[in-house]
Amino acid sequence: MTQPTLQHIVCTSGDHAFRMAWWQWGDPNASHVVLCVHGLTRQGRDFDVLARALLADAEKRGLPSMRIICPDVPGRGRSEWLREPALYQVPTYVGAMLQLLAHLHQQAPIGRLDWVGTSMGGLIAMGIHAVMGTESWPLPSPIHKLVLNDVGPVITWESIQRIGSYVMDTGHFADEAEALTALQQRFVNFGPHTPEQWTELNRPMLRPHHEGGLQLHYDPMLGLGFRHVPREAFVQGEAILWKLYEAMRTPTLLLRGADSDLLTAPAAKAMTEHGPKPHLIEFAGVGHAPTLVQGDQVEAVRHFLLDAEA
């Protein structure tokens, strides 16, 4: 399978309803589901390389088939923009993922769920853990394995300020070449990639601009919360995340870009000593966040999900 299929579900948050898209790879009836959730301004096609690698390895080795599900978090990609910008926050995304999991389980029963979360996608996973085992959890068993990609309960104030400086600028580009050049510069922290890799990563990030040309795919209003974050609220949020993390027991792999300004080396080390006590792998020459495109990054995830004992 070289390309995913695009599907949609109508989700609700309070009185608000919205359409959420997801990209599906592999066997639509497989009981083993791998849910891959992207970062703040990215979208589900970020996981194309990883999805192809996991499916190819499973087929080559005769492993049970998989469904790999890569949602466009609301406000991004092919998903609907939210009418109320205040809903652009992790609790809304947690609710949407729970509804997606219930829908997938209804389509074909899920016997095993693995989660790969890059940056925001990892924060959503931490929120999901708070409802596992409650009436809100739609599956018969908890998450089997979790990959946290360059994220944890400690996020630096400096990285929040950096994100806030650009997140509401979705650009206006004359053509694809100009847009791809600008995106390569914006995401330079991803580390070295070939021109072909940059194109595959960033072409799905574009959508037509209403005045002609192109712009980035996401709703700029999702960045409102980053513009004026009170330091006190930031500190309180970190305390809540640590509480969630300390309670987690899911077998976890922690990935970190060695030059990451979001997940520092001391924070990553502290994570290995608390909560799920994950195995830590760092990638030299990479900042925030590893794209899971390079061979060593893909292999780290593949080995953890398909080889390592839970």
Secondary structure as the mmCIF struct_conf table of DSSP 4:
data_model
#
loop_
_struct_conf.conf_type_id
_struct_conf.id
_struct_conf.beg_label_comp_id
_struct_conf.beg_label_asym_id
_struct_conf.beg_label_seq_id
_struct_conf.end_label_comp_id
_struct_conf.end_label_asym_id
_struct_conf.end_label_seq_id
BEND BEND1 GLN A 3 GLN A 3
HELX_LH_PP_P HELX_LH_PP_P1 PRO A 4 PRO A 4
STRN STRN1 THR A 5 SER A 13
TURN_TY1_P TURN_TY1_P1 GLY A 14 ASP A 15
STRN STRN2 HIS A 16 GLY A 26
TURN_TY1_P TURN_TY1_P2 PRO A 28 ASN A 29
BEND BEND2 SER A 31 SER A 31
STRN STRN3 HIS A 32 VAL A 37
TURN_TY1_P TURN_TY1_P3 LEU A 40 THR A 41
HELX_RH_3T_P HELX_RH_3T_P1 GLY A 44 PHE A 47
HELX_RH_AL_P HELX_RH_AL_P1 ASP A 48 ARG A 61
TURN_TY1_P TURN_TY1_P4 GLY A 62 GLY A 62
HELX_LH_PP_P HELX_LH_PP_P2 LEU A 63 SER A 65
STRN STRN4 MET A 66 ASP A 72
TURN_TY1_P TURN_TY1_P5 PRO A 74 GLY A 75
BEND BEND3 ARG A 76 ARG A 76
TURN_TY1_P TURN_TY1_P6 GLY A 77 ARG A 78
BEND BEND4 SER A 79 SER A 79
HELX_LH_PP_P HELX_LH_PP_P3 GLU A 80 LEU A 82
BEND BEND5 ARG A 83 GLU A 84
HELX_RH_3T_P HELX_RH_3T_P2 PRO A 85 LEU A 87
BEND BEND6 GLN A 89 GLN A 89
HELX_RH_AL_P HELX_RH_AL_P2 VAL A 90 GLN A 107
BEND BEND7 ALA A 108 ALA A 108
BEND BEND8 GLY A 111 GLY A 111
STRN STRN5 ARG A 112 THR A 118
TURN_TY1_P TURN_TY1_P7 SER A 119 SER A 119
HELX_RH_AL_P HELX_RH_AL_P3 MET A 120 HIS A 129
TURN_TY1_P TURN_TY1_P8 ALA A 130 GLY A 133
BEND BEND9 THR A 134 THR A 134
TURN_TY1_P TURN_TY1_P9 GLU A 135 SER A 136
BEND BEND10 LEU A 139 SER A 141
BEND BEND11 HIS A 144 HIS A 144
STRN STRN6 LYS A 145 ASN A 149
BEND BEND12 ASP A 150 ASP A 150
BEND BEND13 PRO A 153 PRO A 153
HELX_RH_AL_P HELX_RH_AL_P4 TRP A 157 TYR A 166
TURN_TY1_P TURN_TY1_P10 VAL A 167 MET A 168
STRN STRN7 PHE A 173 PHE A 173
BEND BEND14 ALA A 174 ASP A 175
HELX_RH_AL_P HELX_RH_AL_P5 GLU A 176 ARG A 186
TURN_TY1_P TURN_TY1_P11 PHE A 187 PHE A 187
HELX_RH_3T_P HELX_RH_3T_P3 VAL A 188 PHE A 190
HELX_RH_AL_P HELX_RH_AL_P6 PRO A 195 ASN A 202
HELX_RH_3T_P HELX_RH_3T_P4 ARG A 203 MET A 205
STRN STRN8 LEU A 206 PRO A 208
TURN_TY1_P TURN_TY1_P12 HIS A 210 GLU A 211
BEND BEND15 GLY A 212 GLY A 213
STRN STRN9 LEU A 214 LEU A 216
BEND BEND16 HIS A 217 TYR A 218
HELX_RH_3T_P HELX_RH_3T_P5 PRO A 220 GLY A 223
HELX_RH_AL_P HELX_RH_AL_P7 LEU A 224 ARG A 227
TURN_TY1_P TURN_TY1_P13 HIS A 228 HIS A 228
HELX_RH_AL_P HELX_RH_AL_P8 ARG A 231 ALA A 247
BEND BEND17 THR A 250 THR A 250
STRN STRN10 THR A 252 GLY A 257
TURN_TY1_P TURN_TY1_P14 ALA A 258 ASP A 259
BEND BEND18 ASP A 261 LEU A 263
HELX_RH_AL_P HELX_RH_AL_P9 ALA A 265 MET A 271
TURN_TY1_P TURN_TY1_P15 THR A 272 GLU A 273
BEND BEND19 HIS A 274 HIS A 274
TURN_TY1_P TURN_TY1_P16 GLY A 275 PRO A 276
STRN STRN11 HIS A 279 PHE A 283
TURN_TY1_P TURN_TY1_P17 ALA A 284 GLY A 285
BEND BEND20 HIS A 288 HIS A 288
BEND BEND21 LEU A 292 LEU A 292
BEND BEND22 GLN A 294 GLN A 294
HELX_RH_AL_P HELX_RH_AL_P10 GLY A 295 LEU A 306
TURN_TY1_P TURN_TY1_P18 ASP A 307 ASP A 307
BEND BEND23 ALA A 308 ALA A 308
#
